[in-house]
């Protein structure tokens, strides 16, 4: 399953306008593995429990901040009406009405459900082989369990949530 994971280097490096989104990072901030401090997630499991609950590729993305290969999730081209839920805790985080169609290989949304997503600063060194090209990224997390969903960035002059399909459970309205 490791080959399914990808570091989005080329894609994220081309998203040159990420800096425009940095003022958003001041909102609410939390990491999935936050320990101590004043913030506590509603849904909490030990690392061993997360590994038991999730498939290896889900664990890598949701709990370790990994990224799937582009176009590896069928959700990037999903067009049916429905709701997208966090794979970690089933919180409704996105709706199909807000999906933005971009042929990049990930699931894009204009925004999330109210009070569903938290943001944090992702260390850009994870996304480039050359530290001099490092960029600060805004990371999107589930508000209920802290799972990593993806990033908030500018793509084709649109501020969007760029989300791993592996992090989501799609529930069509017609089901």
C-alpha positions, 0 to 999 in steps of 0.5 A, spaced: 500 500 500 506 504 500 506 505 493 499 508 493 501 514 498 504 520 494 508 526 497 504 531 492 511 534 491 510 536 484 502 538 485 503 542 491 510 545 489 506 548 483 500 551 488 504 558 488 499 562 491 499 558 498 501 564 501 495 568 500 491 563 504 496 563 510 491 568 514 486 563 515 491 559 519 490 563 525 483 560 526 483 554 530 489 550 530 490 543 532 494 536 530 491 529 530 497 527 535 496 533 540 498 531 547 497 535 553 494 543 552 487 545 553 484 542 547 481 535 547 478 531 541 471 528 542 473 522 539 480 519 542 483 512 541 490 510 542 495 509 536 494 501 537 486 502 537 487 507 531 491 502 527 486 496 529 480 501 526 483 503 520 486 500 514 493 501 513 493 506 507 487 510 511 492 510 518 498 513 514 493 519 511 489 520 517 493 519 523 500 520 520 499 526 515 500 522 509 498 523 502 495 518 496 497 518 489 493 522 485 487 519 481 488 513 486 481 514 490 475 513 486 472 519 490 476 524 486 471 523 480 465 522 484 459 526 481 453 524 485 449 528 490 451 526 497 455 527 503 463 526 505 464 523 512 471 523 516 473 515 515 476 516 522 469 518 526 464 519 521 463 526 522 460 529 516 465 534 513 463 536 506 457 536 501 457 534 494 454 541 493 461 544 495 465 540 490 470 543 485 471 539 479 479 540 478 483 535 474 488 534 479 487 527 482 484 529 489 477 531 491 476 539 492 471 543 496 470 550 496 469 549 503 467 545 509 461 543 513 460 549 519 465 547 525 467 540 521 474 542 519 480 545 523 486 548 520 494 547 522 500 549 519 504 543 516 511 543 516 513 544 508 519 540 509 515 534 508 513 536 501 519 537 497 526 534 497 529 541 496 529 545 503 530 551 500 524 550 496 520 549 502 513 552 503 508 552 509 502 549 508 495 549 511 493 542 513 485 540 514 483 536 520 477 533 522 474 537 528 471 531 532 477 526 531 483 530 529 484 526 523 488 529 517 484 530 511 488 534 506 490 541 505 487 548 504 491 551 498 490 555 492 489 551 485 487 555 479 486 561 482 481 558 487 482 557 494 480 550 496 480 544 500 484 539 497 482 532 500 485 525 500 479 521 498 482 515 502 480 520 508 473 520 506 467 516 506 462 518 501 454 517 502 450 518 496 443 521 497 440 516 493 442 510 498 
